[in-house]
Amino acid sequence: MTAALFIQFAALIVFAAAILLGLLRFVRGPATPDRLVAADILTVIATAVLVVLAFLLESALYLDVALIYSVLAFVGIVALARVIETGKRT
């Protein structure tokens, strides 16, 4: 096993641990803003996983997917934060 391959798999293990911790905060978050921050963290981790996957599979398509996913996640998180802040759904 080469050093680069070892580092890539170690990064995926760290991402898996981060996803578990983010899910724990999402489920156990005492308040809605805590859950919103956990959802944002999970989207950032998912984007990072897509970037590492693009590197591992040597495919630029995953980079495009990561970019689109991160933009849509940002818009969704901002919309949810606005709903929480104002208390209105329209």
Secondary structure, 3 states (H helix, E strand, C coil): CCHHHHHHHHHHHHHHHHHHHHHHHHHHCCCHHHHHHHHHHHHHHHHHHHHHHHHHHCCCHHHHHHHHHHHHHHHHHHHHHHHHHHCCCC
